[in-house]
Structure formats: structure tokens, C-alpha cells
Amino acid sequence: MEALLITSANESITMAEPTLQYVHCPDGANGHRMAYWQWGDSNAPRTVLCVHGLTRQGRDFDILAQTLLQCSPVALRVVCPDVAGRGESDWLPDPMSYNPATYVKDMHALIRQLAPAEVDWVGTSLGALVGMAVFGHTESASQLPLRRLVLNDAGPVLQWKSLQRIGAYVGRNMHYPTEKEAVDALWAISSGFGPHTPEQWLALSRHMLRADGQGGVRLHYDPAISVAFGSMNEEDSRKGEAVIWSLYDAILAPTLLLRGGDSDLLSADTAAQMTQRGPRAKLVEFAGVGHAPTLMSPDQLDAVTGFLFG
């Protein structure tokens, strides 16, 4: 099967669909399955792992994945997981299990199953935080073959007002009578993603929806992910900053930091600090974009491919 995705007002690419696969992730009970979407050569020694944000899913990276395959000078596999509770992955019975510790363990299980010779990690928002946690521990870093790291609009300091904004919609308004109403509602809470054509936004939104069995649609994720997220307060957030800075400072791989110029989650000051400590990230900002760049526009795609393959 092939799909047509619009990358700009006058440009489109035709692409094969990815394959859907699963990894068993151990937990305190019987374990759970995490789904992942695989593109390219399954035997390629180099793998790019693309990890999405809090309420998103792996198909967010369709255009990026295809672009990476087209630009890579070597055989490449691109893997885009649906973090637990999202997309095609299992929902967790304990809502408090939706936390970074679970996500990090799941990514370790995925990397063990993939067994790549080397990994590039592209993480958006939550995916960026998980990436820092996976590769920022000294023991993990020495065992995992990280080649390059891309952090998309997240860092050790997260603006509390932005977290409150996100918490106001997570797990709410999950059902809609029509696809159009759902797509419009998603745009209302995601306008910070920056300018998109209607075709681009529809491509991003379609994978966010599931039939609800009543003639309408529902959002793809478990609304219970809001429980652990909503239990965090400003003091918890501030206490976590030192831990995340320590993880970031331990990263050894070349790092690219992407920031929406209008981002309300990653401040310009935090981004600047990230260029001066730890891996001394290269910073690229996108004007007219908030939280978070969707890695669909040509300038955003060029930034990622230029860093990974330059």
C-alpha cells in the first residue's frame, strides 16, 4: 500500500507504508506490548529511533522517516515507537505507570530487540526527555551505541505555565462526532506547531483518531496518561531539573537542539545553557513556531538530515 503525503503547498511524495511490529516490555505484572513502526532496511546496521511527544504517536514521523531514507548515504532503518498507552501499544492497568521510568525501560527493551550497531535518536518533547534519560546514565551510555542525538523542543528546564497548558487538555474531550470536528479540535490545542497546510494537518491528525464504535471517533491514547502527569506540581518540576541536567551533562554524543522560536516549554535561556554545557548542543531555532516543531517543513527536515548525515 502507498500513501500520498503533502510536504508543502506545491510538493508531495509517494511513500510505502511502514510495517507494524511489537516488543514485549517487562513490568511489575505480566508485561505489556509496545508497538513500533519500522521503515527501511531491517538489517541495516544504523537505526534512527524517532520518539514522539506526550499525547502523540509514532506516525507523526512519516515524512521525516521517508526523508531520512531518501537522504541517508548508508543503509538505514527508521523505527518510530508508539509509547505505552498510545497508538497501537497496550494501555497500562496502573495509571501511575505512565511515567519516565516506564518509558525508559521500554526503550531499553526495544533497543535490545533491534540490536543495532549504532543508533541516532530523534526525540520530540517527551521523546527528548526520554532520550536524555536513556543515554544520560553512565552505565547505559557505555552499553548503548548512540551516534547522534536530536532533542526537539525540550530540555532540563520545562516552563511550568506550559506544563499547566498541556495538562488542561490531556485526557479530556476524547470523543468527537466526526473526523472533521476532531481534526479541528486537535488544531485548536496544537496551533503552536506552526504553519501547516490543511493537507499536512490532516496527515498528522488521521493517525491520532480511532473509530469509537458509536459512529464517531476518539483520540488514540489512554486518557489515564493524564493521572501521573496531573499529579506533578511546580515543586516536583523544579526538583527534577537538577536530575535532568545531570543526565544531559553526561551525554557524550554530538547533539542537535531544535527549538520553536515561540516555544513556551523550552525557554531561550535554557536552550542557550544547553549549548554551553554537557554535549554543547548545536542550536537551531525556527521562527513562527512554538511547541513543538513537527519536522515536516523543508527547513526542519534539512536541519535534521544535515546533522545526522553531514
C-alpha positions in Angstrom: 0.0 0.0 0.0 1.2 3.5 -0.7 0.2 6.8 0.8 0.4 10.3 -0.6 1.6 12.9 1.9 1.8 16.6 1.2 5.0 18.2 2.3 4.3 21.8 1.2 1.6 23.6 -0.8 3.1 22.5 -4.1 5.1 19.4 -3.3 4.2 15.8 -2.4 5.9 12.5 -2.0 4.6 9.0 -2.5 5.7 6.6 0.1 5.3 2.9 1.1 3.6 2.3 4.4 5.8 1.2 7.4 5.4 -2.2 9.0 3.8 -2.5 12.4 5.8 -4.6 14.9 5.9 -5.1 18.7 8.3 -5.6 21.5 7.4 -7.2 24.8 8.2 -4.9 27.7 8.6 -6.4 31.2 6.9 -4.6 34.1 5.7 -5.5 37.6 2.8 -7.6 36.2 2.6 -9.7 33.0 4.4 -7.2 30.9 2.9 -5.2 28.0 3.5 -4.8 24.3 4.9 -1.6 22.8 4.2 -1.1 19.1 6.6 0.4 16.7 6.5 1.4 13.1 9.5 0.3 11.1 10.8 1.8 7.8 13.6 0.9 5.5 16.1 -2.0 5.8 15.5 -4.2 8.8 19.1 -5.5 8.5 20.7 -2.1 8.3 23.4 -1.6 11.0 22.3 2.0 11.6 18.9 2.7 13.2 17.2 6.1 13.7 14.8 6.0 16.6 12.1 8.7 16.5 10.1 9.1 19.7 7.0 11.3 19.9 5.5 13.7 22.5 3.1 13.2 25.4 -0.2 12.7 23.5 1.2 11.8 20.1 2.2 8.6 18.3 4.8 7.1 16.0 3.1 8.0 12.8 3.9 11.7 13.5 7.3 10.9 11.9 6.1 9.6 8.5 7.5 12.4 6.4 10.7 12.6 8.5 11.2 8.8 8.1 10.8 8.9 4.4 13.1 11.9 4.1 15.8 10.1 6.2 15.6 7.1 3.9 15.9 9.2 0.8 18.9 11.2 2.2 20.9 8.6 4.0 24.2 7.7 2.4 24.1 4.3 4.1 21.5 1.5 4.5 19.1 2.7 7.2 16.3 1.5 9.4 13.9 4.1 10.9 11.9 3.0 13.9 9.0 5.1 15.4 7.5 3.6 18.6 4.1 4.3 20.0 5.0 4.9 23.6 2.9 2.8 26.1 -0.8 3.9 26.2 -0.6 5.5 22.7 -1.3 4.4 19.2 -1.2 0.6 18.8 0.6 -0.1 22.1 -1.0 -1.6 25.1 -2.7 0.5 27.7 -1.3 0.1 31.2 -3.5 -1.1 34.1 -1.9 1.3 36.6 -2.2 4.9 35.5 0.7 5.9 37.7 2.9 3.6 35.5 2.7 6.3 32.8 6.0 7.9 33.8 9.5 8.3 32.5 10.9 5.3 34.4 8.5 3.0 32.4 9.2 4.7 29.1 13.0 4.4 29.6 12.7 0.7 30.5 10.5 0.1 27.4 13.1 1.9 25.1 15.8 -0.3 26.6 13.7 -3.4 25.7 13.2 -2.0 22.1 16.9 -1.3 21.6 17.7 -4.8 22.8 15.3 -6.3 20.3 16.5 -4.2 17.4 20.2 -4.8 18.3 21.5 -2.0 16.1 25.2 -1.5 15.6 24.6 2.3 16.1 21.6 4.5 16.9 20.6 8.0 16.2 17.8 9.3 18.4 15.3 12.0 17.4 13.0 12.9 20.3 10.2 15.4 20.4 9.2 16.9 23.7 8.6 13.8 25.9 10.7 11.8 23.4 13.6 14.2 24.0 13.3 13.8 27.8 13.3 10.0 27.5 16.3 10.2 25.2 18.3 12.1 27.7 17.3 9.6 30.4 18.2 6.6 28.2 21.6 7.9 27.2 22.5 10.1 30.1 23.1 7.3 32.6 26.8 6.5 32.6 26.3 2.7 32.6 23.6 2.9 29.8 25.7 5.3 27.7 28.7 2.9 27.7 26.5 0.0 26.6 24.2 1.7 24.0 25.7 2.6 20.6 24.4 6.3 20.4 25.9 8.0 17.4 23.9 11.3 17.4 21.1 12.8 19.4 18.4 15.2 18.3 16.4 16.9 21.1 13.3 18.6 19.7 12.0 21.5 21.9 12.6 20.1 25.4 15.4 20.4 27.9 16.2 20.0 31.6 14.1 23.1 32.5 10.4 23.0 31.4 8.3 26.1 31.8 5.6 25.4 34.4 3.0 27.5 32.6 3.4 25.4 29.5 3.0 22.2 31.6 -0.2 23.6 33.0 -1.4 24.4 29.5 -0.7 20.9 28.3 -2.3 19.4 31.5 -5.5 21.4 30.7 -6.3 19.2 27.7 -4.6 15.8 28.3 -7.2 13.1 28.7 -10.1 15.4 28.1 -12.5 15.7 25.2 -11.6 12.3 23.9 -14.7 11.7 21.7 -16.0 13.6 18.6 -19.0 13.1 16.4 -17.0 13.4 13.2 -13.4 13.3 11.9 -13.5 17.0 10.9 -14.6 18.1 14.4 -11.7 16.0 15.9 -9.2 17.4 13.4 -10.4 21.0 14.2 -10.2 20.4 17.9 -6.6 19.0 17.6 -5.6 22.1 15.7 -7.1 24.3 18.4 -4.7 22.8 21.0 -1.8 22.4 18.7 -1.5 25.7 16.9 2.0 26.1 18.5 3.2 23.5 16.0 3.4 26.4 13.5 2.0 26.9 10.0 0.7 23.8 8.2 -1.3 23.3 5.1 -4.7 21.6 5.6 -3.3 18.5 3.9 -0.3 18.4 6.2 -2.5 18.8 9.3 -4.9 16.1 8.1 -2.0 13.7 7.5 -0.8 14.4 11.1 -4.3 14.1 12.6 -5.6 11.0 10.9 -3.4 8.6 12.9 -4.5 10.3 16.1 -8.0 9.0 15.7 -9.9 5.7 16.1 -13.5 4.7 15.5 -15.4 4.8 18.8 -18.0 2.2 17.9 -20.8 4.7 18.0 -20.4 6.3 14.6 -17.8 8.9 15.8 -14.1 9.0 16.6 -11.9 9.1 19.7 -8.4 10.1 20.3 -5.9 7.2 20.1 -4.4 7.4 23.6 -5.4 6.1 27.0 -6.9 9.1 28.9 -5.3 7.7 32.1 -1.9 9.2 31.0 -3.3 12.4 32.5 -3.2 10.9 36.0 0.5 10.8 36.6 1.1 13.9 34.5 -1.6 15.8 36.5 -0.2 14.7 39.9 3.0 16.7 39.3 3.2 20.1 40.9 5.6 23.0 40.3 7.9 22.0 43.2 8.2 18.5 41.7 9.1 20.0 38.4 11.8 22.2 39.9 13.3 19.3 41.9 13.5 17.3 38.7 15.6 19.9 36.9 18.8 19.0 38.7 18.3 15.3 37.8 17.7 16.1 34.1 20.7 18.5 34.0 22.9 15.7 35.3 21.6 13.3 32.6 22.1 15.9 29.9 25.6 16.8 31.2 26.6 13.1 30.9 25.7 12.8 27.2 28.8 12.3 25.1 27.3 12.1 21.6 27.1 15.1 19.2 23.7 16.7 20.0 21.4 18.9 18.0 18.8 21.0 19.9 15.8 22.2 17.9 13.6 25.0 19.3 10.4 26.6 18.1 11.3 30.3 18.3 8.0 30.9 20.1 8.2 27.8 22.3 6.5 28.2 25.7 8.1 24.9 27.0 11.8 25.3 26.2 12.9 28.9 27.1 15.6 30.6 25.1 17.7 30.9 28.2 17.6 27.1 28.8 18.4 26.4 25.2 21.4 28.8 25.4 22.6 26.9 28.5 22.4 23.6 26.7 24.8 24.9 24.1 27.4 25.7 26.8 27.4 22.6 28.9 27.2 18.8 28.6 27.4 17.8 24.9 27.3 21.6 24.0 24.3 21.1 21.6 24.1 22.8 18.3 21.0 25.0 18.5 18.7 25.6 15.6 15.5 27.7 16.1 12.5 28.0 13.8 10.8 31.4 13.6 7.0 31.4 13.8 6.8 28.0 15.5 6.0 27.3 19.1 6.0 23.9 20.9 6.9 21.8 19.1 8.3 21.7 15.5 6.6 18.8 13.7 9.7 18.1 11.5 7.6 18.3 8.3 8.7 21.6 6.7 11.8 21.7 4.4 13.8 23.8 6.8 13.2 21.5 9.7 13.9 18.4 7.7 17.1 19.9 6.4 18.3 20.7 9.9 17.8 17.0 11.0 19.2 15.4 7.9 22.1 17.8 7.7 23.0 17.0 11.3 22.6 13.2 11.0 24.3 12.8 7.7 26.5 15.8 7.4 
